[in-house]
Amino acid sequence: MKTTPTIPALLSVRNVHKDFGPTPALRGIDLDVHPGEVLAVMGPSGSGKSTLLHCMAGVMPPDHGTVTYTRPNAPEGSVEISILGEAARSALRLSEFGFVFQYGQLLPELTAVDNVTIPLLLAGTKRREALRKASGLLERLGLAGQGEKLPGELSGGQAQRVAIARAMVAEPAVLFADEPTGSLDSLAAENVLTLLLELVREVGTTVVMITHDPRTAAYADREVIVRDGMIGAGHRVAA
């Protein structure tokens, strides 16, 4: 009898603990994120969900436990993020991960298109090619003609789409999004999420999205709940 090969998890979190002084933020988290899925991590403020994202993305190491990243189509290339030094974690974040934050965190002195080129330039792409790719992606996200504007000249929804373009321009394997629509009104949030998910599906990027909003989580394939630093109930919300 033939057996169906098991696809390894893209990110595997095992028994992860993280404390801030005497306060436990994560208390034995186990979680798998599979290639190509959009995972929503929900929970109230202070539940530990953002700390979990930071440990998964290599922004900070856990105090105990492991976070393993298995490169797509290269299971032999597994990396235990939790034991890497800061330089190695920074290199991994630059080469394979993208990030979107609640308030975009665009550089205010740079134009929209220059903000988007940053990951490419840091990776060694020539400026002309970086500008070409950045301009094309801004157009793809409905921002044609907005590339020379500064972030302060854009609406909140436009600025967040620039942040998405910056995160996705290098076609990362994983996109980490921390409250990506938390600063937007409902209409702008819907537009941003729709464009984001169209783009990640097209590229094949896996998404780990932190949110406290059930309407945002409804766009995901699956959701898990973090309460008091532990995983609670989770359920699939889309086929």
VOBA-1610 file (N, C-alpha, C; in pm, whole numbers, padded with zeros to 5 digits, always signed):
BEGIN
Met+00085-00120+00000Met+00000+00000+00000Met+00088+00124+00000Lys+00059+00215-00090Lys+00137+00338-00099Lys+00098+00433+00013Thr+00196+00503+00062Thr+00170+00604+00164Thr+00189+00742+00105Thr+00109+00837+00148Thr+00121+00974+00100Thr+00235+01042+00174Pro+00331+01099+00100Pro+00443+01164+00169Pro+00396+01280+00254Thr+00455+01292+00369Thr+00420+01399+00461Thr+00501+01524+00428Ile+00432+01635+00408Ile+00501+01761+00381Ile+00541+01821+00514Pro+00670+01848+00533Pro+00712+01903+00661Pro+00656+02043+00684Ala+00636+02075+00810Ala+00592+02210+00844Ala+00698+02310+00801Leu+00655+02425+00754Leu+00749+02531+00718Leu+00813+02589+00844Leu+00731+02612+00946Leu+00778+02657+01076Leu+00722+02563+01182Ser+00809+02517+01268Ser+00768+02425+01373Ser+00815+02480+01508Val+00721+02507+01595Val+00749+02563+01728Val+00724+02453+01830Arg+00823+02428+01915Arg+00809+02321+02013Arg+00849+02368+02153Asn+00752+02363+02244Asn+00772+02390+02386Asn+00845+02523+02409Val+00802+02626+02340Val+00870+02756+02348Val+00822+02835+02470His+00919+02880+02546His+00896+02965+02662His+00971+03096+02642Lys+00911+03205+02689Lys+00978+03335+02688Lys+00928+03416+02808Asp+01024+03463+02886Asp+00991+03547+03001Asp+01048+03687+02982Phe+00980+03784+03037Phe+01034+03919+03046Phe+01045+03952+03194Gly+01168+03935+03245Gly+01186+03947+03389Gly+01108+03836+03458Pro+01031+03869+03561Pro+00953+03767+03631Pro+00822+03731+03563Thr+00792+03797+03451Thr+00662+03779+03385Thr+00673+03682+03268Pro+00604+03569+03272Pro+00606+03477+03159Pro+00519+03528+03044Ala+00578+03533+02924Ala+00500+03575+02807Ala+00453+03454+02726Leu+00538+03352+02714Leu+00503+03228+02646Leu+00532+03113+02740Arg+00437+03018+02747Arg+00449+02911+02845Arg+00427+02775+02779Gly+00524+02735+02697Gly+00520+02602+02637Gly+00437+02595+02511Ile+00466+02682+02415Ile+00390+02687+02288Ile+00436+02575+02194Asp+00341+02503+02137Asp+00364+02408+02027Asp+00276+02452+01911Leu+00336+02468+01792Leu+00260+02516+01676Leu+00334+02482+01548Asp+00261+02434+01447Asp+00316+02412+01314Asp+00247+02506+01216Val+00327+02562+01126Val+00275+02644+01016Val+00315+02575+00886His+00218+02551+00800His+00242+02469+00681His+00265+02556+00557Pro+00339+02505+00460Pro+00371+02584+00341Pro+00245+02633+00270Gly+00243+02761+00239Gly+00135+02820+00162Gly+00011+02859+00240Glu+00006+02830+00369Glu-00116+02865+00443Glu-00109+03007+00498Val-00226+03060+00525Val-00239+03188+00594Val-00293+03157+00733Leu-00209+03179+00833Leu-00245+03148+00971Leu-00270+03276+01047Ala-00385+03285+01112Ala-00415+03397+01200Ala-00391+03355+01344Val-00312+03433+01416Val-00288+03410+01558Val-00363+03517+01633Met-00464+03475+01707Met-00552+03569+01776Met-00528+03564+01926Gly-00579+03664+01993Gly-00569+03669+02138Gly-00580+03812+02185Pro-00619+03831+02311Pro-00631+03967+02367Pro-00495+04031+02385Ser-00495+04160+02408Ser-00370+04232+02435Ser-00301+04170+02556Gly-00169+04148+02541Gly-00093+04091+02651Gly-00096+03940+02658Ser-00157+03875+02559Ser-00169+03729+02563Ser-00040+03657+02524Gly+00050+03729+02455Gly+00175+03667+02411Gly+00185+03645+02263Lys+00081+03686+02187Lys+00080+03655+02045Lys+00191+03727+01968Ser+00220+03853+02000Ser+00328+03923+01931Ser+00465+03867+01971Thr+00479+03827+02097Thr+00604+03764+02139Thr+00625+03634+02063Leu+00519+03558+02042Leu+00528+03435+01964Leu+00576+03465+01823Leu+00516+03565+01759Leu+00560+03603+01624Leu+00708+03639+01623His+00752+03716+01720His+00893+03759+01724His+00987+03640+01740Cys+00947+03541+01818Cys+01030+03421+01832Cys+01030+03339+01703Met+00915+03328+01638Met+00907+03252+01514Met+00988+03317+01403Ala+00992+03451+01402Ala+01061+03524+01296Ala+01208+03547+01325Gly+01256+03503+01441Gly+01397+03523+01473Gly+01429+03663+01518Val+01328+03740+01554Val+01354+03874+01608Val+01415+03864+01747Met+01368+03765+01823Met+01425+03738+01955Met+01429+03587+01975Pro+01529+03536+02048Pro+01533+03392+02075Pro+01444+03358+02193Pro+01385+03238+02193Pro+01311+03196+02313Pro+01407+03163+02425Asp+01356+03163+02546Asp+01438+03121+02661Asp+01453+02970+02664His+01353+02900+02612His+01355+02754+02613His+01269+02706+02497Gly+01304+02590+02440Gly+01228+02534+02330Gly+01295+02563+02197Thr+01232+02518+02090Thr+01291+02530+01956Thr+01193+02589+01856Val+01248+02664+01761Val+01175+02712+01644Val+01255+02668+01522Thr+01196+02581+01441Thr+01266+02525+01325Thr+01200+02574+01197Tyr+01282+02621+01105Tyr+01234+02668+00974Tyr+01286+02572+00868Thr+01195+02514+00791Thr+01230+02422+00684Thr+01204+02491+00551Arg+01310+02520+00479Arg+01297+02596+00355Arg+01206+02522+00256Pro+01121+02596+00186Pro+01032+02534+00088Pro+01111+02456-00016Asn+01064+02334-00044Asn+01126+02247-00145Asn+01269+02207-00111Ala+01309+02226+00014Ala+01444+02190+00055Ala+01444+02145+00200Pro+01375+02029+00229Pro+01366+01985+00368Pro+01501+01958+00432Glu+01603+01933+00348Glu+01736+01911+00404Glu+01797+02042+00454Gly+01733+02153+00419Gly+01787+02283+00458Gly+01724+02340+00583Ser+01676+02253+00673Ser+01612+02301+00795Ser+01710+02380+00882Val+01656+02486+00941Val+01736+02573+01026Val+01667+02586+01161Glu+01738+02564+01270Glu+01683+02586+01401Glu+01707+02732+01439Ile+01606+02813+01413Ile+01619+02957+01433Ile+01653+02991+01578Ser+01599+02912+01669Ser+01611+02944+01811Ser+01753+02939+01864Ile+01846+02876+01791Ile+01984+02869+01839Ile+02080+02956+01756Leu+02027+03024+01657Leu+02113+03110+01575Leu+02154+03235+01651Gly+02272+03288+01621Gly+02313+03416+01675Gly+02241+03530+01604Glu+02258+03651+01656Glu+02187+03765+01602Glu+02220+03790+01456Ala+02347+03778+01417Ala+02386+03803+01277Ala+02318+03703+01183Ala+02315+03576+01222Ala+02253+03474+01138Ala+02102+03492+01130Arg+02041+03532+01242Arg+01897+03556+01240Arg+01864+03678+01155Ser+01947+03780+01159Ser+01926+03900+01076Ser+01936+03864+00928Ala+02034+03781+00893Ala+02051+03740+00754Ala+01931+03659+00706Leu+01878+03572+00792Leu+01761+03493+00756Leu+01640+03583+00735Arg+01622+03679+00825Arg+01508+03771+00810Arg+01519+03850+00680Leu+01637+03890+00644Leu+01656+03968+00522Leu+01631+03884+00397Ser+01677+03760+00398Ser+01674+03679+00275Ser+01544+03604+00255Glu+01472+03569+00363Glu+01359+03477+00344Glu+01230+03520+00411Phe+01234+03623+00494Phe+01114+03667+00565Phe+01077+03810+00527Gly+00948+03839+00530Gly+00899+03974+00512Gly+00815+04014+00632Phe+00802+04145+00655Phe+00732+04193+00774Phe+00640+04309+00740Val+00519+04305+00797Val+00426+04417+00790Val+00379+04444+00932Phe+00385+04571+00973Phe+00348+04609+01109Phe+00223+04696+01107Gln+00166+04717+01225Gln+00039+04789+01236Gln+00045+04928+01175Tyr+00153+04999+01201Tyr+00163+05137+01152Tyr+00262+05149+01036Gly+00288+05038+00968Gly+00369+05041+00847Gly+00518+05055+00871Gln+00557+05148+00958Gln+00696+05175+00989Gln+00777+05206+00862Leu+00718+05286+00776Leu+00790+05336+00659Leu+00887+05444+00703Leu+00995+05459+00629Leu+01090+05567+00658Leu+01033+05697+00605Pro+01003+05795+00692Pro+00927+05913+00649Pro+01001+06003+00553Glu+01135+05995+00550Glu+01212+06083+00462Glu+01232+06026+00323Leu+01187+05902+00300Leu+01201+05838+00171Leu+01067+05832+00100Thr+01070+05839-00032Thr+00946+05825-00110Thr+00893+05682-00097Ala+00771+05664-00142Ala+00710+05531-00137Ala+00794+05429-00212Val+00835+05463-00333Val+00911+05366-00412Val+01046+05338-00350Asp+01110+05438-00291Asp+01238+05415-00227Asp+01222+05328-00101Asn+01111+05343-00029Asn+01085+05255+00084Asn+01077+05109+00038Val+01013+05087-00076Val+00993+04950-00124Val+01123+04888-00173Thr+01215+04969-00221Thr+01341+04913-00273Thr+01435+04865-00164Ile+01413+04902-00039Ile+01510+04875+00067Ile+01550+04728+00077Pro+01456+04633+00083Pro+01499+04493+00094Pro+01583+04446-00024Leu+01551+04494-00143Leu+01627+04455-00261Leu+01768+04512-00258Leu+01779+04639-00221Leu+01912+04702-00216Leu+01998+04636-00110Leu+01940+04603+00005Leu+02016+04536+00110Leu+02063+04398+00066Ala+01987+04336-00024Ala+02025+04203-00074Ala+02121+04210-00192Gly+02155+04331-00236Gly+02254+04345-00341Gly+02199+04370-00480Thr+02068+04390-00493Thr+02010+04420-00624Thr+02052+04559-00670Lys+02083+04573-00799Lys+02119+04703-00854Lys+02000+04799-00842Arg+02031+04926-00820Arg+01925+05022-00792Arg+01823+05031-00906Arg+01868+05030-01029Arg+01773+05042-01141Arg+01674+04925-01142Glu+01726+04804-01119Glu+01639+04687-01116Glu+01547+04691-00995Ala+01599+04738-00881Ala+01517+04749-00761Ala+01402+04848-00782Leu+01432+04960-00846Leu+01326+05059-00873Leu+01222+05003-00970Arg+01268+04926-01067Arg+01174+04867-01163Arg+01079+04771-01092Lys+01134+04684-01008Lys+01051+04589-00936Lys+00957+04660-00838Ala+01010+04759-00768Ala+00928+04830-00670Ala+00813+04904-00738Ser+00841+04970-00848Ser+00737+05044-00920Ser+00630+04950-00972Gly+00671+04834-01024Gly+00575+04736-01074Gly+00485+04683-00965Leu+00542+04660-00847Leu+00461+04608-00738Leu+00366+04714-00684Leu+00411+04838-00676Leu+00320+04945-00632Leu+00202+04957-00728Glu+00228+04946-00856Glu+00119+04949-00954Glu+00025+04831-00933Arg+00083+04714-00907Arg+00003+04594-00883Arg-00089+04612-00763Leu-00047+04693-00666Leu-00125+04717-00545Leu-00210+04844-00555Gly-00229+04892-00676Gly-00318+05006-00696Gly-00259+05140-00661Leu-00125+05151-00665Leu-00057+05275-00626Leu+00021+05335-00741Ala-00023+05311-00863Ala+00042+05374-00978Ala+00035+05526-00964Gly+00147+05592-00984Gly+00152+05737-00973Gly+00176+05789-00832Gln+00184+05699-00734Gln+00204+05741-00595Gln+00348+05719-00547Gly+00433+05664-00633Gly+00565+05622-00590Gly+00656+05734-00542Glu+00638+05856-00591Glu+00726+05965-00552Glu+00674+06043-00432Lys+00563+06000-00377Lys+00510+06068-00258Lys+00579+06018-00132Leu+00591+06105-00035Leu+00642+06067+00095Leu+00529+05998+00175Pro+00564+05914+00272Pro+00460+05845+00350Pro+00357+05940+00411Gly+00400+06059+00454Gly+00308+06154+00514Gly+00207+06212+00417Glu+00230+06193+00288Glu+00139+06243+00185Glu+00039+06136+00140Leu+00046+06018+00200Leu-00042+05907+00163Leu-00150+05888+00268Ser-00262+05831+00227Ser-00364+05791+00324Ser-00313+05670+00402Gly-00384+05637+00512Gly-00343+05522+00591Gly-00344+05393+00511Gly-00448+05374+00431Gly-00457+05253+00349Gly-00348+05248+00243Gln-00319+05362+00182Gln-00211+05366+00083Gln-00076+05335+00146Ala-00050+05395+00263Ala+00077+05371+00330Ala+00092+05224+00368Gln-00017+05161+00409Gln-00007+05020+00446Gln+00015+04932+00323Arg-00038+04973+00208Arg-00009+04899+00085Arg+00137+04915+00044Val+00195+05031+00071Val+00339+05050+00047Val+00417+04955+00139Ala+00374+04944+00263Ala+00441+04854+00358Ala+00431+04709+00310Ile+00317+04671+00254Ile+00302+04537+00199Ile+00395+04517+00079Ala+00403+04619-00006Ala+00494+04610-00121Ala+00638+04592-00074Arg+00678+04666+00027Arg+00815+04652+00080Arg+00837+04511+00134Ala+00738+04456+00203Ala+00752+04323+00261Ala+00756+04214+00155Met+00687+04236+00042Met+00671+04130-00057Met+00760+04145-00180Val+00834+04255-00192Val+00906+04281-00316Val+01013+04175-00344Ala+01069+04116-00238Ala+01170+04012-00257Ala+01109+03872-00257Glu+00976+03864-00263Glu+00903+03737-00267Glu+00948+03644-00155Pro+00926+03684-00030Pro+00973+03604+00084Pro+00898+03472+00096Ala+00962+03376+00161Ala+00895+03249+00187Ala+00787+03265+00292Val+00811+03353+00390Val+00716+03375+00499Val+00695+03524+00518Leu+00570+03564+00531Leu+00535+03702+00566Leu+00479+03702+00707Phe+00540+03780+00795Phe+00491+03799+00931Phe+00420+03934+00937Ala+00292+03932+00971Ala+00212+04054+00974Ala+00155+04073+01114Asp+00195+04181+01180Asp+00152+04208+01317Asp+00045+04318+01315Glu-00080+04279+01334Glu-00195+04372+01329Glu-00190+04458+01202Pro-00185+04396+01083Pro-00163+04472+00960Pro-00274+04570+00926Thr-00393+04553+00985Thr-00503+04646+00956Thr-00549+04717+01083Gly-00471+04708+01190Gly-00515+04762+01318Gly-00534+04911+01322Ser-00468+04984+01230Ser-00479+05130+01231Ser-00571+05182+01121Leu-00645+05090+01053Leu-00725+05130+00938Leu-00874+05119+00968Asp-00954+05199+00895Asp-01098+05182+00906Asp-01139+05055+00832Ser-01263+05014+00847Ser-01307+04883+00798Ser-01294+04870+00646Leu-01325+04976+00571Leu-01316+04969+00426Leu-01171+04958+00381Ala-01083+05042+00437Ala-00942+05035+00402Ala-00883+04901+00442Ala-00925+04849+00558Ala-00875+04720+00604Ala-00913+04609+00507Glu-01037+04612+00459Glu-01083+04511+00365Glu-01003+04518+00235Asn-00980+04639+00185Asn-00902+04654+00062Asn-00759+04604+00079Val-00697+04639+00192Val-00559+04597+00216Val-00549+04445+00227Leu-00641+04383+00301Leu-00636+04238+00317Leu-00660+04165+00186Thr-00754+04215+00107Thr-00782+04152-00022Thr-00659+04156-00112Leu-00596+04272-00121Leu-00476+04285-00204Leu-00362+04201-00150Leu-00345+04200-00018Leu-00238+04122+00043Leu-00255+03974+00011Leu-00374+03921+00029Leu-00395+03778+00008Leu-00387+03740-00139Glu-00431+03827-00227Glu-00412+03800-00370Glu-00265+03787-00403Leu-00185+03875-00345Leu-00042+03877-00375Leu+00029+03755-00317Val+00000+03721-00192Val+00070+03607-00132Val+00029+03476-00199Arg-00096+03464-00240Arg-00139+03343-00311Arg-00066+03332-00445Glu-00050+03444-00510Glu+00018+03446-00639Glu+00164+03405-00626Val+00230+03454-00523Val+00372+03428-00503Val+00396+03294-00434Gly+00300+03248-00352Gly+00317+03126-00276Gly+00375+03149-00138Thr+00367+03271-00090Thr+00420+03305+00042Thr+00328+03255+00152Thr+00387+03201+00257Thr+00314+03162+00377Thr+00299+03284+00468Val+00185+03297+00534Val+00158+03415+00616Val+00128+03375+00760Val+00195+03441+00853Val+00160+03433+00995Val+00113+03572+01035Met-00015+03583+01068Met-00077+03714+01090Met-00130+03725+01232Ile-00079+03823+01305Ile-00127+03850+01440Ile-00245+03947+01432Thr-00354+03915+01500Thr-00468+04005+01500Thr-00555+03978+01622His-00627+04079+01664His-00727+04061+01769His-00867+04073+01709Asp-00874+04096+01577Asp-01000+04127+01509Asp-01054+04002+01438Pro-01170+03949+01476Pro-01225+03832+01408Pro-01250+03855+01260Arg-01279+03977+01220Arg-01303+04005+01077Arg-01175+03989+00998Thr-01063+04027+01055Thr-00934+04006+00990Thr-00899+03858+00987Ala-00919+03789+01099Ala-00888+03647+01107Ala-00970+03565+01007Ala-01089+03614+00972Ala-01175+03541+00880Ala-01113+03528+00741Tyr-01014+03609+00710Tyr-00946+03598+00580Tyr-00843+03485+00579Ala-00812+03429+00695Ala-00708+03327+00704Ala-00763+03188+00672Asp-00671+03094+00647Asp-00710+02955+00628Asp-00737+02887+00762Arg-00667+02933+00864Arg-00674+02868+00995Arg-00643+02973+01101Glu-00699+02953+01219Glu-00666+03044+01328Glu-00633+02965+01454Val-00544+03021+01533Val-00517+02967+01666Val-00533+03081+01766Ile-00565+03045+01887Ile-00588+03143+01991Ile-00477+03132+02095Val-00417+03245+02129Val-00317+03249+02236Val-00381+03317+02357Arg-00377+03247+02469Arg-00429+03303+02595Arg-00326+03275+02704Asp-00285+03378+02772Asp-00192+03363+02884Asp-00067+03286+02844Gly-00018+03313+02722Gly+00106+03252+02677Gly+00095+03108+02633Met-00026+03058+02613Met-00046+02920+02570Met-00145+02917+02454Ile-00134+02813+02371Ile-00226+02795+02258Ile-00356+02738+02311Gly-00467+02803+02273Gly-00598+02751+02306Gly-00660+02686+02184Ala-00790+02699+02169Ala-00861+02634+02059Ala-00826+02702+01928Gly-00825+02625+01820Gly-00806+02680+01687Gly-00899+02609+01590His-00936+02674+01483His-01024+02608+01387His-01000+02667+01250Arg-01027+02587+01149Arg-01011+02632+01013Arg-01129+02719+00976Val-01097+02834+00911Val-01204+02928+00880Val-01225+02945+00731Ala-01148+02875+00651Ala-01168+02881+00505Ala-01122+02750+00445Ala-01187+02711+00335Ala-01149+02587+00269Ala-01020+02606+00191
//
